[in-house]
């Protein structure tokens, strides 16, 4: 019998159980990552509030913070696929236009 859609496979279940055994039954890696991102964000905000003088370091810190928030966001937002919408005109008549939708970046088998 197949597992329900969205449920973790055996490897992910085993990893989560190992992490929970190490860090406590309530441990959730996504929540921990979000907490670490929030802490990093507060450190960056504090540095800017102090009037940090090196703009290169500030940009690097901000980029790192955005990268970490992006990693967290991937767990909570669906990934959209790129699509290509192409009109096809039959006999040059624009009134009877059909559209072809193709998912971009996916190879057909």
LUMFI-227024 format. One record per atom (N, C-alpha, C): atom name; chain; x, z negated, y negated; residue in one letter. Coordinates in Angstrom, 2 decimals, decimal comma. Each point is the difference from the previous one (the first is absolute). Layout:
% LUMFI-227024
+------+-------+---------+---------+---------+------+
! name ! chain !      xx !      zz !      yy ! resn !
+------+-------+---------+---------+---------+------+
!   CA !     A !       X !       Z !       Y !    A !
...
+------+-------+---------+---------+---------+------+
//
This chain:
% LUMFI-227024
+------+-------+---------+---------+---------+------+
! name ! chain !      xx !      zz !      yy ! resn !
+------+-------+---------+---------+---------+------+
!    N !     A !    0,84 !    0,00 !    1,18 !    X !
!   CA !     A !   -0,84 !    0,00 !   -1,18 !    X !
!    C !     A !    0,89 !    0,00 !   -1,25 !    X !
!    N !     A !   -0,33 !    0,87 !   -0,93 !    X !
!   CA !     A !    0,79 !    0,12 !   -1,22 !    X !
!    C !     A !   -0,30 !   -1,16 !   -0,94 !    X !
!    N !     A !    0,99 !   -0,33 !   -0,81 !    X !
!   CA !     A !   -0,20 !   -1,08 !   -0,97 !    X !
!    C !     A !   -0,81 !    0,52 !   -1,17 !    X !
!    N !     A !   -0,73 !   -0,88 !   -0,68 !    X !
!   CA !     A !   -0,80 !    0,43 !   -1,15 !    X !
!    C !     A !    0,89 !    0,52 !   -1,13 !    X !
!    N !     A !   -0,53 !    0,94 !   -0,75 !    X !
!   CA !     A !    0,74 !    0,57 !   -1,12 !    X !
!    C !     A !    0,35 !   -1,11 !   -0,99 !    X !
!    N !     A !    1,26 !   -0,01 !   -0,45 !    X !
!   CA !     A !    0,45 !   -0,98 !   -0,98 !    X !
!    C !     A !    0,56 !   -1,27 !    0,59 !    X !
!    N !     A !   -0,15 !   -0,22 !    1,29 !    X !
!   CA !     A !    0,56 !   -1,20 !    0,61 !    X !
!    C !     A !    1,47 !    0,24 !    0,32 !    X !
!    N !     A !    0,84 !   -1,03 !   -0,11 !    X !
!   CA !     A !    1,43 !    0,19 !    0,21 !    X !
!    C !     A !    0,32 !    0,27 !    1,47 !    X !
!    N !     A !    1,05 !    0,80 !    0,23 !    X !
!   CA !     A !    0,42 !    0,26 !    1,37 !    X !
!    C !     A !    0,75 !   -1,22 !    0,55 !    X !
!    N !     A !    0,40 !    0,05 !    1,26 !    X !
!   CA !     A !    0,62 !   -1,16 !    0,64 !    X !
!    C !     A !    1,29 !   -0,42 !   -0,69 !    X !
!    N !     A !    0,79 !    0,95 !   -0,44 !    X !
!   CA !     A !    1,26 !   -0,35 !   -0,68 !    X !
!    C !     A !   -0,26 !   -0,76 !   -1,29 !    X !
!    N !     A !   -0,96 !    0,47 !   -0,78 !    X !
!   CA !     A !   -0,33 !   -0,68 !   -1,26 !    X !
!    C !     A !   -0,59 !   -1,38 !    0,26 !    X !
!    N !     A !   -0,85 !   -0,11 !    1,03 !    X !
!   CA !     A !   -0,57 !   -1,30 !    0,33 !    X !
!    C !     A !    1,09 !   -0,98 !    0,41 !    X !
!    N !     A !    0,94 !    0,47 !    0,81 !    X !
!   CA !     A !    1,10 !   -0,85 !    0,46 !    X !
!    C !     A !    0,87 !   -0,44 !   -1,18 !    X !
!    N !     A !    0,29 !    0,93 !   -0,90 !    X !
!   CA !     A !    0,80 !   -0,34 !   -1,18 !    X !
!    C !     A !   -0,71 !   -1,03 !   -0,87 !    X !
!    N !     A !   -1,30 !    0,19 !   -0,24 !    X !
!   CA !     A !   -0,74 !   -0,94 !   -0,83 !    X !
!    C !     A !   -0,04 !   -1,37 !    0,64 !    X !
!    N !     A !   -0,19 !   -0,06 !    1,32 !    X !
!   CA !     A !   -0,01 !   -1,30 !    0,70 !    X !
!    C !     A !    1,37 !   -0,67 !   -0,10 !    X !
!    N !     A !    1,07 !    0,76 !    0,09 !    X !
!   CA !     A !    1,35 !   -0,57 !   -0,13 !    X !
!    C !     A !    0,23 !   -0,54 !   -1,41 !    X !
!    N !     A !   -0,44 !    0,75 !   -1,00 !    X !
!   CA !     A !    0,14 !   -0,46 !   -1,38 !    X !
!    C !     A !   -0,83 !   -1,26 !   -0,24 !    X !
!    N !     A !   -1,20 !   -0,03 !    0,55 !    X !
!   CA !     A !   -0,85 !   -1,18 !   -0,18 !    X !
!    C !     A !    0,57 !   -1,19 !    0,75 !    X !
!    N !     A !    0,65 !    0,22 !    1,13 !    X !
!   CA !     A !    0,64 !   -1,11 !    0,71 !    X !
!    C !     A !    1,18 !   -0,56 !   -0,81 !    X !
!    N !     A !    0,69 !    0,89 !   -0,71 !    X !
!   CA !     A !    1,16 !   -0,42 !   -0,80 !    X !
!    C !     A !   -0,41 !   -0,64 !   -1,32 !    X !
!    N !     A !   -1,01 !    0,57 !   -0,67 !    X !
!   CA !     A !   -0,34 !   -0,43 !   -1,36 !    X !
!    C !     A !   -1,34 !   -0,70 !   -0,12 !    X !
!    N !     A !   -0,72 !   -0,19 !    1,08 !    X !
!   CA !     A !   -1,29 !   -0,69 !   -0,04 !    X !
!    C !     A !   -1,15 !    0,94 !    0,32 !    X !
!    N !     A !   -1,07 !   -0,57 !    0,52 !    X !
!   CA !     A !   -1,14 !    0,80 !    0,48 !    X !
!    C !     A !   -0,68 !    0,78 !   -1,12 !    X !
!    N !     A !    0,10 !   -0,46 !   -1,23 !    X !
!   CA !     A !   -0,67 !    0,66 !   -1,13 !    X !
!    C !     A !    0,87 !    1,08 !   -0,65 !    X !
!    N !     A !    1,22 !    0,22 !    0,54 !    X !
!   CA !     A !    0,92 !    0,96 !   -0,62 !    X !
!    C !     A !   -0,57 !    1,41 !    0,07 !    X !
!    N !     A !    0,03 !    0,69 !   -1,13 !    X !
!   CA !     A !   -0,41 !    1,40 !   -0,08 !    X !
!    C !     A !    1,10 !    0,73 !   -0,78 !    X !
!    N !     A !    0,69 !    0,95 !    0,64 !    X !
!   CA !     A !    1,12 !    0,66 !   -0,68 !    X !
!    C !     A !   -0,39 !    0,73 !   -1,27 !    X !
!    N !     A !   -1,20 !    0,57 !   -0,06 !    X !
!   CA !     A !   -0,42 !    0,71 !   -1,20 !    X !
!    C !     A !   -0,22 !   -0,98 !   -1,15 !    X !
!    N !     A !   -0,63 !   -1,14 !    0,30 !    X !
!   CA !     A !   -0,19 !   -1,01 !   -1,04 !    X !
!    C !     A !    1,32 !   -0,58 !   -0,47 !    X !
!    N !     A !    0,94 !   -0,18 !    0,91 !    X !
!   CA !     A !    1,33 !   -0,50 !   -0,36 !    X !
!    C !     A !    0,72 !    1,01 !   -0,89 !    X !
!    N !     A !   -0,12 !    1,29 !    0,35 !    X !
!   CA !     A !    0,62 !    1,04 !   -0,81 !    X !
!    C !     A !   -0,63 !    0,02 !   -1,39 !    X !
!    N !     A !   -1,32 !   -0,17 !   -0,07 !    X !
!   CA !     A !   -0,67 !   -0,03 !   -1,30 !    X !
!    C !     A !    0,46 !   -1,21 !   -0,82 !    X !
!    N !     A !    0,16 !   -1,15 !    0,65 !    X !
!   CA !     A !    0,47 !   -1,20 !   -0,70 !    X !
!    C !     A !    1,42 !    0,21 !   -0,53 !    X !
!    N !     A !    0,85 !    0,63 !    0,79 !    X !
!   CA !     A !    1,37 !    0,28 !   -0,44 !    X !
!    C !     A !    0,01 !    0,99 !   -1,16 !    X !
!    N !     A !   -0,89 !    0,98 !    0,04 !    X !
!   CA !     A !   -0,09 !    0,96 !   -1,10 !    X !
!    C !     A !   -0,44 !   -0,70 !   -1,28 !    X !
!    N !     A !   -0,98 !   -0,89 !    0,12 !    X !
!   CA !     A !   -0,47 !   -0,74 !   -1,17 !    X !
!    C !     A !    1,13 !   -0,86 !   -0,58 !    X !
!    N !     A !    0,79 !   -0,59 !    0,87 !    X !
!   CA !     A !    1,14 !   -0,82 !   -0,46 !    X !
!    C !     A !    1,03 !    0,87 !   -0,70 !    X !
!    N !     A !    0,31 !    1,16 !    0,59 !    X !
!   CA !     A !    0,94 !    0,92 !   -0,63 !    X !
!    C !     A !   -0,53 !    0,46 !   -1,35 !    X !
!    N !     A !   -1,30 !    0,28 !   -0,07 !    X !
!   CA !     A !   -0,60 !    0,42 !   -1,26 !    X !
!    C !     A !    0,13 !   -1,09 !   -1,05 !    X !
!    N !     A !   -0,22 !   -1,25 !    0,39 !    X !
!   CA !     A !    0,11 !   -1,10 !   -0,97 !    X !
!    C !     A !    1,44 !   -0,18 !   -0,48 !    X !
!    N !     A !    0,98 !    0,23 !    0,89 !    X !
!   CA !     A !    1,41 !   -0,07 !   -0,41 !    X !
!    C !     A !    0,34 !    1,10 !   -1,00 !    X !
!    N !     A !   -0,51 !    1,21 !    0,25 !    X !
!   CA !     A !    0,23 !    1,11 !   -0,93 !    X !
!    C !     A !   -0,66 !   -0,30 !   -1,34 !    X !
!    N !     A !   -1,24 !   -0,49 !    0,04 !    X !
!   CA !     A !   -0,71 !   -0,32 !   -1,25 !    X !
!    C !     A !    0,74 !   -1,09 !   -0,79 !    X !
!    N !     A !    0,52 !   -1,01 !    0,71 !    X !
!   CA !     A !    0,73 !   -1,08 !   -0,67 !    X !
!    C !     A !    1,28 !    0,53 !   -0,64 !    X !
!    N !     A !    0,67 !    0,91 !    0,70 !    X !
!   CA !     A !    1,23 !    0,58 !   -0,53 !    X !
!    C !     A !   -0,29 !    0,78 !   -1,28 !    X !
!    N !     A !   -1,11 !    0,75 !   -0,01 !    X !
!   CA !     A !   -0,35 !    0,76 !   -1,19 !    X !
!    C !     A !   -0,42 !   -0,92 !   -1,12 !    X !
!    N !     A !   -0,66 !   -1,09 !    0,32 !    X !
!   CA !     A !   -0,43 !   -0,96 !   -1,04 !    X !
!    C !     A !    1,21 !   -0,65 !   -0,66 !    X !
!    N !     A !    1,09 !   -0,15 !    0,76 !    X !
!   CA !     A !    1,23 !   -0,58 !   -0,56 !    X !
!    C !     A !    0,74 !    0,97 !   -0,89 !    X !
!    N !     A !   -0,40 !    1,27 !    0,04 !    X !
!   CA !     A !    0,67 !    1,01 !   -0,82 !    X !
!    C !     A !    1,26 !    0,50 !    0,65 !    X !
!    N !     A !   -0,06 !    0,37 !    1,26 !    X !
!   CA !     A !    1,17 !    0,51 !    0,72 !    X !
!    C !     A !    0,59 !    1,18 !   -0,77 !    X !
!    N !     A !    1,33 !    0,07 !   -0,02 !    X !
!   CA !     A !    0,66 !    0,96 !   -0,87 !    X !
!    C !     A !    0,44 !    1,29 !    0,70 !    X !
!    N !     A !    0,03 !    0,03 !    1,34 !    X !
!   CA !     A !    0,48 !    1,18 !    0,71 !    X !
!    C !     A !   -1,18 !    0,83 !    0,50 !    X !
!    N !     A !   -0,32 !    1,11 !   -0,67 !    X !
!   CA !     A !   -1,17 !    0,79 !    0,40 !    X !
!    C !     A !    0,13 !    0,60 !    1,40 !    X !
!    N !     A !    1,22 !    0,32 !    0,43 !    X !
!   CA !     A !    0,18 !    0,58 !    1,33 !    X !
!    C !     A !   -0,41 !   -0,99 !    1,09 !    X !
!    N !     A !    0,35 !   -1,26 !   -0,17 !    X !
!   CA !     A !   -0,38 !   -1,02 !    0,98 !    X !
!    C !     A !   -1,51 !   -0,19 !   -0,03 !    X !
!    N !     A !   -0,60 !    0,01 !   -1,18 !    X !
!   CA !     A !   -1,45 !   -0,17 !   -0,12 !    X !
!    C !     A !   -0,75 !    1,14 !    0,69 !    X !
!    N !     A !    0,46 !    1,22 !   -0,19 !    X !
!   CA !     A !   -0,65 !    1,15 !    0,64 !    X !
!    C !     A !    0,17 !   -0,09 !    1,52 !    X !
!    N !     A !    1,17 !   -0,39 !    0,46 !    X !
!   CA !     A !    0,24 !   -0,16 !    1,43 !    X !
!    C !     A !   -0,92 !   -1,06 !    0,59 !    X !
!    N !     A !   -0,14 !   -1,12 !   -0,69 !    X !
!   CA !     A !   -0,88 !   -1,06 !    0,48 !    X !
!    C !     A !   -1,46 !    0,45 !    0,03 !    X !
!    N !     A !   -0,42 !    0,73 !   -1,02 !    X !
!   CA !     A !   -1,37 !    0,47 !   -0,05 !    X !
!    C !     A !   -0,26 !    1,02 !    1,11 !    X !
!    N !     A !    0,95 !    0,90 !    0,23 !    X !
!   CA !     A !   -0,17 !    0,97 !    1,07 !    X !
!    C !     A !   -0,06 !   -0,68 !    1,36 !    X !
!    N !     A !    0,82 !   -1,00 !    0,21 !    X !
!   CA !     A !   -0,02 !   -0,74 !    1,26 !    X !
!    C !     A !   -1,34 !   -0,72 !    0,18 !    X !
!    N !     A !   -0,50 !   -0,59 !   -1,07 !    X !
!   CA !     A !   -1,29 !   -0,68 !    0,07 !    X !
!    C !     A !   -1,11 !    0,99 !    0,35 !    X !
!    N !     A !    0,00 !    1,16 !   -0,66 !    X !
!   CA !     A !   -1,02 !    1,01 !    0,29 !    X !
!    C !     A !    0,11 !    0,49 !    1,45 !    X !
!    N !     A !    1,21 !    0,13 !    0,50 !    X !
!   CA !     A !    0,20 !    0,43 !    1,39 !    X !
!    C !     A !   -0,60 !   -1,01 !    0,97 !    X !
!    N !     A !    0,20 !   -1,28 !   -0,29 !    X !
!   CA !     A !   -0,54 !   -1,04 !    0,88 !    X !
!    C !     A !   -1,52 !   -0,06 !   -0,07 !    X !
!    N !     A !   -0,56 !    0,17 !   -1,20 !    X !
!   CA !     A !   -1,46 !    0,02 !   -0,12 !    X !
!    C !     A !   -0,58 !    1,21 !    0,73 !    X !
!    N !     A !    0,72 !    1,11 !   -0,03 !    X !
!   CA !     A !   -0,45 !    1,19 !    0,72 !    X !
!    C !     A !   -0,05 !   -0,26 !    1,50 !    X !
!    N !     A !    0,99 !   -0,71 !    0,51 !    X !
!   CA !     A !    0,01 !   -0,33 !    1,43 !    X !
!    C !     A !   -1,21 !   -0,85 !    0,38 !    X !
!    N !     A !   -0,36 !   -0,94 !   -0,85 !    X !
!   CA !     A !   -1,18 !   -0,84 !    0,27 !    X !
!    C !     A !   -1,27 !    0,84 !   -0,10 !    X !
!    N !     A !   -0,07 !    0,86 !   -1,01 !    X !
!   CA !     A !   -1,21 !    0,80 !   -0,22 !    X !
!    C !     A !   -0,31 !    0,91 !    1,19 !    X !
!    N !     A !    1,01 !    0,44 !    0,71 !    X !
!   CA !     A !   -0,23 !    0,89 !    1,15 !    X !
!    C !     A !   -0,80 !   -0,68 !    1,10 !    X !
!    N !     A !    0,03 !   -1,32 !    0,04 !    X !
!   CA !     A !   -0,75 !   -0,72 !    1,02 !    X !
!    C !     A !   -1,47 !   -0,20 !   -0,38 !    X !
!    N !     A !   -0,30 !    0,12 !   -1,27 !    X !
!   CA !     A !   -1,37 !   -0,31 !   -0,43 !    X !
!    C !     A !   -0,76 !    1,19 !   -0,57 !    X !
!    N !     A !    0,66 !    1,13 !   -0,19 !    X !
!   CA !     A !   -0,68 !    1,17 !   -0,52 !    X !
!    C !     A !    0,15 !    1,16 !    0,99 !    X !
!    N !     A !   -1,05 !    0,79 !    0,17 !    X !
!   CA !     A !    0,10 !    1,12 !    0,94 !    X !
!    C !     A !    0,93 !    1,09 !   -0,53 !    X !
!    N !     A !    0,67 !    0,67 !    0,90 !    X !
!   CA !     A !    0,88 !    1,10 !   -0,37 !    X !
!    C !     A !   -0,83 !    1,28 !   -0,01 !    X !
!    N !     A !    0,02 !    0,70 !   -1,11 !    X !
!   CA !     A !   -0,74 !    1,24 !   -0,13 !    X !
!    C !     A !    0,90 !    1,17 !    0,37 !    X !
!    N !     A !   -0,57 !    0,99 !    0,63 !    X !
!   CA !     A !    0,76 !    1,19 !    0,36 !    X !
!    C !     A !   -0,18 !    1,05 !   -1,08 !    X !
!    N !     A !    1,05 !    0,77 !   -0,24 !    X !
!   CA !     A !   -0,08 !    1,09 !   -0,96 !    X !
!    C !     A !   -0,82 !    1,13 !    0,62 !    X !
!    N !     A !   -0,86 !    0,59 !   -0,80 !    X !
!   CA !     A !   -0,81 !    1,13 !    0,48 !    X !
!    C !     A !    0,17 !    1,18 !   -0,94 !    X !
!    N !     A !   -0,14 !    1,18 !    0,57 !    X !
!   CA !     A !    0,07 !    1,22 !   -0,78 !    X !
!    C !     A !   -1,36 !    0,66 !    0,06 !    X !
!    N !     A !   -0,57 !    0,30 !   -1,14 !    X !
!   CA !     A !   -1,32 !    0,62 !   -0,08 !    X !
!    C !     A !    0,17 !    1,43 !   -0,46 !    X !
!    N !     A !   -0,38 !    0,96 !    0,84 !    X !
!   CA !     A !    0,23 !    1,40 !   -0,29 !    X !
!    C !     A !   -1,32 !    0,77 !    0,01 !    X !
!    N !     A !   -0,33 !    0,71 !   -1,10 !    X !
!   CA !     A !   -1,21 !    0,81 !    0,02 !    X !
!    C !     A !    0,24 !    1,31 !    0,74 !    X !
!    N !     A !   -1,02 !    0,50 !    0,67 !    X !
!   CA !     A !    0,10 !    1,32 !    0,62 !    X !
!    C !     A !   -1,22 !    0,80 !   -0,44 !    X !
!    N !     A !    0,28 !    1,13 !   -0,64 !    X !
!   CA !     A !   -1,04 !    0,85 !   -0,55 !    X !
!    C !     A !   -0,29 !    1,11 !    1,01 !    X !
!    N !     A !   -1,25 !    0,15 !    0,35 !    X !
!   CA !     A !   -0,40 !    1,08 !    0,90 !    X !
!    C !     A !   -0,39 !    1,22 !   -0,85 !    X !
!    N !     A !    0,68 !    1,10 !    0,20 !    X !
!   CA !     A !   -0,28 !    1,27 !   -0,69 !    X !
!    C !     A !    0,11 !   -0,12 !   -1,52 !    X !
!    N !     A !    0,80 !   -0,93 !   -0,49 !    X !
!   CA !     A !    0,19 !   -0,13 !   -1,43 !    X !
!    C !     A !   -1,18 !   -0,60 !   -0,74 !    X !
!    N !     A !   -1,01 !   -0,46 !    0,73 !    X !
!   CA !     A !   -1,19 !   -0,58 !   -0,62 !    X !
!    C !     A !    0,21 !   -1,50 !   -0,20 !    X !
!    N !     A !    0,09 !   -0,41 !   -1,25 !    X !
!   CA !     A !    0,26 !   -1,41 !   -0,30 !    X !
!    C !     A !   -1,20 !   -0,90 !    0,26 !    X !
!    N !     A !   -1,19 !    0,56 !    0,09 !    X !
!   CA !     A !   -1,17 !   -0,83 !    0,20 !    X !
!    C !     A !   -0,09 !   -0,54 !    1,43 !    X !
!    N !     A !    0,66 !    0,66 !    0,94 !    X !
!   CA !     A !   -0,03 !   -0,44 !    1,39 !    X !
!    C !     A !    1,41 !   -0,44 !    0,41 !    X !
!    N !     A !    0,46 !   -1,08 !   -0,59 !    X !
!   CA !     A !    1,34 !   -0,48 !    0,25 !    X !
!    C !     A !   -0,03 !   -1,10 !    1,05 !    X !
!    N !     A !    0,88 !    0,10 !    0,97 !    X !
!   CA !     A !    0,15 !   -1,09 !    0,97 !    X !
!    C !     A !    1,36 !   -0,64 !   -0,24 !    X !
!    N !     A !    0,10 !   -1,25 !    0,37 !    X !
!   CA !     A !    1,22 !   -0,76 !   -0,24 !    X !
!    C !     A !    0,62 !   -0,42 !    1,32 !    X !
!    N !     A !    1,31 !    0,05 !    0,06 !    X !
!   CA !     A !    0,74 !   -0,44 !    1,18 !    X !
!    C !     A !    0,76 !   -1,26 !   -0,38 !    X !
!    N !     A !   -0,19 !   -1,04 !    0,80 !    X !
!   CA !     A !    0,71 !   -1,26 !   -0,22 !    X !
!    C !     A !    1,05 !   -0,14 !    1,09 !    X !
!    N !     A !    1,25 !   -0,21 !   -0,41 !    X !
!   CA !     A !    1,11 !   -0,14 !    0,93 !    X !
!    C !     A !    0,77 !   -1,27 !   -0,33 !    X !
!    N !     A !    0,26 !   -0,81 !    1,01 !    X !
!   CA !     A !    0,82 !   -1,20 !   -0,21 !    X !
!    C !     A !    1,44 !    0,46 !   -0,10 !    X !
!    N !     A !    0,68 !   -0,36 !   -1,07 !    X !
!   CA !     A !    1,36 !    0,44 !   -0,27 !    X !
!    C !     A !    0,98 !   -0,94 !    0,70 !    X !
!    N !     A !    1,02 !    0,56 !    0,60 !    X !
!   CA !     A !    1,05 !   -0,80 !    0,61 !    X !
!    C !     A !   -0,27 !   -0,37 !    1,44 !    X !
!    N !     A !   -1,08 !    0,51 !    0,60 !    X !
!   CA !     A !   -0,32 !   -0,29 !    1,39 !    X !
!    C !     A !    0,12 !    1,30 !    0,77 !    X !
!    N !     A !    0,80 !    0,01 !    1,05 !    X !
!   CA !     A !    0,15 !    1,20 !    0,80 !    X !
!    C !     A !   -1,07 !    0,05 !    1,06 !    X !
!    N !     A !   -0,54 !    1,18 !    0,22 !    X !
!   CA !     A !   -1,05 !    0,17 !    1,00 !    X !
!    C !     A !    0,65 !    0,24 !    1,36 !    X !
!    N !     A !   -0,64 !   -0,52 !    1,03 !    X !
!   CA !     A !    0,52 !    0,17 !    1,36 !    X !
!    C !     A !   -0,73 !    1,10 !    0,71 !    X !
+------+-------+---------+---------+---------+------+
//
